[in-house]
C-alpha cells in the first residue's frame, strides 16, 4: 500500500508499543535510513481545518504500516 499525505499509519515506538499517526508525505531518504514524516491524528485534523502545515517528526520507514490510504 502506498504512503501519501494523510495515510493512517500504525507505528512502532522505541519501546515496542503501537500508535496511530498520520503521514505528512511519502517515504523519503533520511540521514541514515528511509523515513516518513508523521504527526498525531489530532494535529493532522487541526492542520487540515486551519490550512496550516502540521509539525511532524521523522519516523523510520521500517517501523510504519499503512492502515488505509488518504
Protein Blocks (a to p, Z undefined) as FASTA:
>chain_A
ZZdehiacddddfkopacddddfbdcdddfkbccdddddfklmmmmmmnopacddddddf
klcccfbdZZ
